[in-house]
Amino acid sequence: MTLPVKNQIIAMIPARYEASRFPGKLMKDLHGKPVILRTYEAAVNTGLFDEVYVVTDSDKIFDAVLNNGGQVIRSQKEHECGSDRIAEAVEGMDVDIVLNVQGDEPFIDKKSLEKLLQVFEQDGAEEIDLASLKTPLTESDEITNPNNVKVITDNKDFALYFSRFPIPYPRDTSARVTYFKHIGIYAFRKSALMDFYRLPMLQLEAAEKIECIRYLEYGKKIKMVETGVKSIGIDTPEDLEKALKLFN
């Protein structure tokens, strides 16, 4: 009997020191350790990955991870987005699936990541270029908030479009559509990630400032996986206060 070949799966955590809303947030203290180190440890502790790396252009972040026994890669180029930063790091690696973990989300939900990775083992997986998470939105202010990227899918849960605008537009309110927020955690096939790295940004991505639109514009297929777990990101000082309380 021939056993199935196991995909080589790694997690990459892109980490910039500068952030427009909360500069230096990844180095802020979260109960004795920087946020980025808490995120790295949480990714390792899931046990889902063959390797976990932080990839950064910051000396502060590089040293914090390295000095605490973590694996870290220094970016050699300037990058506009996390996907480009990861692509540079994995270009020479022999890997199959690359999972992008957000550096400002130290409360990783293992079950959601398991569901995300499982799509690459199911029937029809060969047509999936990358997979990502979505979660239902129920409050009107969440739906209209442009910081919450919304996603619509076809009947097989492949993404049709992402937008900061509420999509679909509720012209008929009796339709009772469920709105979904896109959670920016991706599992890429390496080939799709490298295509993203080499292809130029087009108009829709430039207008919305949503990097995953580039995949759609070039015909890639994004499988969306629903989760009921809300992501907990640290984008503001208020978020950090909430994270400190939750960590307790």
N, C-alpha and C positions, 0 to 999 in steps of 0.2 A: 504493500500500500504506500502510495506517495503522499507524504504529509504536505499541507499547504505551506508555502514560504512565508515566514513572518516578516511583516513590514518593519524596516528600521525606522523607529519613531523618536524624534527628538523635540524638545521644547526650547524655544528661543524667546528671550525676554529683551526686547529693544528698550534702551534706557537713555534718554536725554536728560541732562541736568537742568537745562533751561525749560521753562514752561510759562506760557503767557499769563495764565490765570493764577498760578501758584509756583513761582520760581523755586527751584531746588527741592521740590516736594518729595522726590524719591530718596533724598538724604535726610528727611525729617525723622525724628525719633518716634518709633512705635514700640513702646515698652522695652527700651534698652537696645534696640537694633534699628537701623535705617529701614524705611519702607521697602526699598528695593531688595534688601536682604531677607525681609519677611516674605516677600513675594517669591523669591528664589527658593527659600526653604519650603514654602507651601507647595511649589511645583514639584520639588524633589520628593516630598513626603506623600504625594499621590501614588507613587510607584508605577505610574503609567508610561514613563519615558525611559529609553535607553540612555539618554544623556540630557542634561539641562544646562543651558548656557545663558548668561547675560551678555548682551552685545551693546557696547557703548562707546562714545567718543569723549567721555568725561573721565579725567584722572581720579576725581573724588569717588565716583561710582566704581571704577575699575579697582581701585585700591581697597575699597570697603568690601567688595565681593571676594577678591583674591585673598585678603588678609584674614577672612573668615572661612577659608577652605573651599570657596565656591569656584566654579568654572566661568571664566569671563574672557570675552574676545574684544579687542579694541578695533573700532571702525577705522578704516584707512581713508575714507572719503566723507564728504558732507552729504547728508541725505535729508530729503524733504519729508519722508514718512517712514514708519516702522518697517513696512514690508521691504523697502529698498535696503534698509540697514541689515535686515535678516538675510536678504538675498546675497548681499556681498559676503556675509559671514559663512553661508552654507555652500557657496559656489563650488568649492573644491571638496566638499564632503560627500561621502557615499551614503546617502540617506534616501528614504522613500517619502515619508510624511514629516512635515515640519509644522509644529503647533506654535502659534504666536500667542504668548501670554502677556497681557498688559502689565507693565511694571508697577502701576499704581493700584493694582487690585490684589492685595495680599490675602483676601478671603476666597481662595479658590475652591470651587465646588467640584469635587472629584466625580460625582455622578454625572454632572453635565458634560464634563470632558470625556468621560467614558462613552456617553451617547454620541458625542461628536466623532470620536475616533472609530466607533463601531460601523459607521456608514461606509467605511472603506473596506469592510469585510463582508458586506451584504451583497445579494444579487444585484447586478446592475452597477456595481461600484466603479466599473471601468469608465463610465461616462461622467463621473464626478471629478472636477478639477480641484475644487476646494469645498470645504464645509464650514459653516458658521452657525452661531446660536441666535435665537430670537425668543422674546418673552412677551406675553400679552400686556397691553397698556389698557388701563380702565378709567383713569382720571382724565378729564378733558384738558387740564393744564399740562399733563404729561404728553398728551397727543399733539398739542399745538406747540410745545416747546421745541425750538429748532435744534437744541443741543441733543435731543433724543432722535436719533436716526431711525426712520420707519422703513419697513421692508414689506413688499407684497410678493407673493409666490404663486406658482401655478398649482394644479391639483396633485402634483408629485413633490411639492415642497422645494422646487427649484426657484431661486430668486428671479423675479421679473424686473424689479427696480428697487432702488434705495433712494430715500429723500428726507430732507429736513422738514419738508412740508407734510401735513397730514395726507397720507395716501392710503386707500382711495378717498377722493373728495366725497363727502357725505351729501350728495345732492338728494338722494332718497334716504331719509333717516330711518324709515321703516325697514330697511334692508338689514339693520343690526349687524354691521360688519365688525369683526374683531380686528383691532389695530395691534401691530406687533412692533416692538422696539428691537432694533438690531444690537446685539451685544458683540463688541469688537474683538472676539476671540476667534481666530481662524485656524483651521487645519488645512495646510496646502499640500498638494503633490509638489515635489521639488520642481518638476518641469513647468508647472503653471506659475510658480513663484518666480522662476528665472525668466519666463516670458514677460511677466509683469515688470521686472527689473529692466528689461531691454526695450520695452515698448513705450513710446511717448504718451504723455497725458493728452486726452482728448477733451472736447468741449463740455460734455456732461459732468465729468469728474471735476473739471476746473470750476464749473459753476456751483456745484453742490459742495465741493471740498470733502468728498467721500471717496476714499481711495479704492474701495471694492467695486465702484462703478466701472473702473478701468477694465476689470475682468469681463463684465457684461458687454462693454463696448467692443471688445475684441472676441466675443463669442464664447467665452469660457462659461462653464456651468457650475453654479454655486448651490450646493445642497444646504438648506436651512433646517436646523434641528431645534424643536421647541423645548424650552425649559421653563419651569415655574420659579426658578431661583433668580432673584434680582441681583444683578452685579453690584458690587460695592466698590466704586472707584474713589480715589482721593484726588479731587480736582481743585479743592479750595481748602482754606484753613478750617472751615466749618466741617468739611468732610473728615479731616484729620481728627477733630474732636470726637466725631461720631465713631470713627475707627478705634480710637483709644478706649471709648466706653464699651464697644463691642468686643474688643480684645480682652477686656476684663471678664 
